[in-house]
């Protein structure tokens, strides 16, 4: 008779260390006919990228800036002509208005508050009104960003009252500890120093030996998967933390992050100099850790950000895509200016549909490539129903603007790029669609399909269902 292991089996270590196990055969309950009874959990995550994709470029399909999403096109619904004009706040530009509207469809409620909840949190409370299962991160919020003038620029998960749903994790080390916990041993030793001396896996040795040993309830294939799983956690941990043993025979590890955080990330709003390699390495480690948190069922709701709304960076470096150099970034040199005037931000303000816009196209293409990196990570793990995590979850991709120029609010807050996954077959995928609808109606249609009785927006507003996005 096959042993059965609970899907929520966790390895508990010192301090707050909690390691979830991957889904293995012994966790899948079956009925008398052998059909799987284990259910795929409800998940909702918001994925934000800064500065947007001008509406005319969205109409080109996968021929240019959306090219990196093409391998996933059958698993995405691209939605054009989504309108957030109702979220315009007088005296504030659309970088902030549109960023706060993304995933909430509401005007901002303040510099650090949205006008209402984000879609991930509405779904969370609909399915877990009394809280998530033990051992889960209630909401996981992370990302790579630099522009910091308003929280809404980079934070994209809001509770029912419009306050932030969780603290933003912008450093890989902090995200690792948020997901897997921290090691503490004695009270008289600095916790951070102690953390760098030990791995979170050090305190799980006995449990690890049990699950791969002769008395384990697991079969050979599951034991191998558990071992590979913990090896991967150690690899990510080594990428996030400096290795203590400099003479290790293991693979070469990247240095401690040199990407600025906090105040140094946004010196006077003038922007920072950064290489593409620095930007990619920081983001991809965060993306790997975030995806792993979903795979081991530590996180089901939250948001992840790749560059803030109105981001100001002066990017340099060769951009290789599919074995060729697609572009060589050198923002300040091409603008012939320093400070904020030399940032990639300015290509959006200079957008003109009659021009080539080659710099903007290259930046937007690069952003889609990094978003695709995260999506492909989630598409690589199959679940009990045969679909990938990407297909089973509701992932909503969006940004702040449909046009980067500040001279027309309606144009700027219309045509905002959106894409969603199928949420285990609830939404159409494999097509690009002109929805021609307000974001609030699109979001409420999504919420209804996801089983929420709550709607976002004013109670007296007449809601219009956008049924064509549903299967």
Protein Blocks (a to p, Z undefined) as FASTA:
>chain_A
ZZdddfklccddehjbccdddddfklmccdfkopafbdcdddddddddehiaafklmmno
jmlmmmmmmmmmmmcccdehiafklmpcghiafklmmmmmnonlpacfbjkbcfbdcfkl
mmmmmmmmnopaehiafbacddddfblkbmklmgccdcfkopafbdcdfbfklmmmmmno
padfbfkbcfklmmmmpcfklmmmmmmmmmmmmkbcbdfklmmmmmmmmmmmmmmmmmmp
ccfblmbcbdcdddddfbdehjllmgghnopaddfklmmmmmmmmmmmmmmmmmnopafb
dcddehiehiacddeddddeehiafbdcdfklmnopghjllpmklmmmmgcfkbnolmmm
mmmmmmmmmmmmmmmmmmmpccfkopafklmpccddddfbfbfbfkbfklmmgoiacddd
eknoiacehiacdfkpafklmmmmmmmmnopabdgdjfklccdddfklpZZ
